[in-house]
Amino acid sequence: MKHLADRLDELNKQNRAMAPKEALKIMDKATNDLKKQHFAENTLQVGDVFPDTALLNIKGNKQSISQLYKEQPLVITFYRGGWCPYCNMQLRTLQQVLPDFKTNGASLIAITPETPDNSLTTKEKNNLDFEVLSDIDNVFAKQIGLAFTLPEDLKILYNKFGLDVKKHNGNENFELPVPATFVVDKGGKIVYRFIDEDYTKRAEPSDILTALQKLKKEEQLMA
């Protein structure tokens, strides 16, 4: 299997080849402007305890994050929405490596600003066996410094492309999280993180697995 980064890069090249130059200028400027905000520096760091929150699952029931990582190490990934092809590629890849995560004693959740109904659609479309939780209005993403508002020209462009962010998120905010992935131990401490303002970049599953394998070895030594 190719690395996720390579497949995302191929997808990006295909999409850029089809996009009008003016659209590329708008998207590239938006990404560069995000990079200037230094999200990676201003959010959770390795060694921090991942904050607890209760988010809605696809059935509309609240799920506590801390309850999940008290039971076993947890992989937490934030994605933009089921309308994003890069998100869907990432989610499908995580599904493929989910058995390896489980072998190392960990579980996986994905967090999105989409409503539970739209999260369910994303889960069914990608045949996901892991929990997808809805961070309504990006309340949690804002709390930990991952949320941003789409610039006006990008809103217009997304609408032209048929990407109805308002419908997916159930609000008028046009806010999204910067894609991010964390691995936390059973105490909630962050042992690995990946954050990139470029939405075409995502955590490499092999890096996540390495972090989980290290955690498992540490637990075995302490047993």
N, C-alpha and C positions, 0 to 999 in steps of 0.2 A: 504494500500500500504506500502511495506517495505521502510525503509529509503534508499535513494540513496546510502549512504555509505555502507550499508549492501549488496546491490545488486552488487555494484562495487567490494566489497571484495569477494563475491561468484564467480564473473567472474574471478577475479585475481587468486583465488585458482584453478579454473578449468584450466586456461591457464598455470599456473605454473606446474600443475600436468602432463600436456602434453609436456612441453618444456624440451629439453635436459639440463642436469646439466651445461654443458659448456655455453649454451645460457643464463641460469639464472645468471651465474657468470658475464657475460658481461653486461647484463641489470641492475643487482643490482649495479655493480660498477659505471655504468654511472649515475644512480640515486643518489648514495652516493656522487659522485663527484659534481653533481649539487647542492646538499644540502650544500656542503662546500662553494659554491659561494654566499649563502645567498641572493637569489633573492628577498625574501619577505622583507628583510631589505633595499634593494637598489632600490626599485621601488616605485610607488605611495602609499601614506599613507592616512588613514582616515583623512579628513580635507583638503586635497589637492584638487585643482580644476583639474578635468580630462581634459587633453589637447585636443584641437580640432585637427582634421585631416579630410581629405576627402578620403574615401575608395571606392573601386568599388563594386557595388551590382552585383547580378547575371546577370543583363542585360548589365553590363559594364559601367554603369553610376556612376558618383561620388556622394557620400552621405556624407554630413557634420555631424560629431558626435554632435557638439554643437547645430546644428539646431534641432536635435532630443531631446536633453535634455532641450532645451529652452521651448519646448512644454509640457513636462511632465517628471516625474522621469524616469530614464532609467536604466535598467539592462544590463550590458555589460559583455559578457563572451568570453574568448579566448580559442579556441580549436586547437588541432594539425592537424587534417584532417579527412576526411571521411573514411580513411583506418584504423583509430584507434577505436577499439571496445568500449573502455572506453568513448571516445568522443561521439560515437553514442548513447550509453546508456544515457549519460548526456543530449544530445540534445533531445532525445525522452521524457525524464522525464521533461525537461523544457517546452516542448510542452504541456504536460499534465497539468502543473500548470499555463500555460500562462493565462487562464481565471481568475485565482486568482490574477495574477499580474495586469491584466487589471481592475479588480474590485477595486483595490487599486490605480488606476489612472496611472499605469506605463506601459511602453513598454519594449521590449526586443530585443537586437541584439546579434548576434554571430560574432566573428572575427576570421578568419583563414588565414594562408599563402597560401592556395590553390587558384588556378586561378578561375575566375568566372564560367567557364564551370564545373569545378570540385565541386565548391560550390553549383551550381545548382543540380548536381547529388546527393550530400549529402542532400540537402534540399528536393528533391523529394523522395529519399530513405527513409527518416525519417518522411515524411509528415509534414514538418515544416511550420507554418504560420507566423513565424517571419523573420525579415531581416537577411540574412547572407552576410557579407561583406568580401572582399578579401584584405588582407594586403600584397600586392605583395612585394616579397623579404624581408618580415618582417621589412619593413622600420619603421613602427609605433611601433612594438613590440621592436625593437632595441632602439628607442627613449625613451621609458619608462622603459627600462631595463628588458624586459621579454624574449628576444630572446637568443638562444644558438645554438652552432653548435654540431651536433652529432659526437661523437668520432669515429675514423676510424673503430675500431672493431665492433661498433654498426651499422655503415653504411653497412658493409659487412653482418652482421647478418640480418638486415632488408631486404636486397636484397635477401638473401637466403629464407626468409619468404615470399617473393613476395610483400613486401611493397615498392612500387616505389615512394619514396618521391620526387625524381626529376620530375617525370611525373606529380604528383599532384600539385607541386609548380611551375612548369614551369621554373626551374632554376637548377644550379649545386651546390647550396650552402649547401644543407643538414642542413638547419636551421629550428628550430621549436620554438614556444613560450612555456614557462612554462604555464600550464593551470592556468587561473586566472579568477575571477569574481568580478565585481565592481557594486555597486549601487550608483547612483549619483542623487542629487536633481535637481530641475529646474534651479538652478544657476550653476550646474556643479560640486558642492562640493561632494566629495566622503564620503558617510555615512556608507558604509560597503565594505569590501573587503575580498577575499579568494585567497590565493596563496600557492601552494604546489609544490615543485620540484618533488615529486612523482606523475607521470602522472596517477596513478590509483586512486588518491584522487581528489574529486571535491566538490564545494560548495553545501551544503545541501539546497534544495529548501525551506524548512521550515525556515531556517535562513534568506534567501533572503526575503521571505514573511514577516518575523518579521520586517526587516528593512523598507520595504515598508509600512507596517501598521503604524509604528512609524512616518514615514514621513507624511502619510495621516492625522494622528491625529494632528500633528504639524501644518499642513496647515489649518485644521478645526479650531484650536484654534486662528489662526492668521486672519481668515476670518472675 
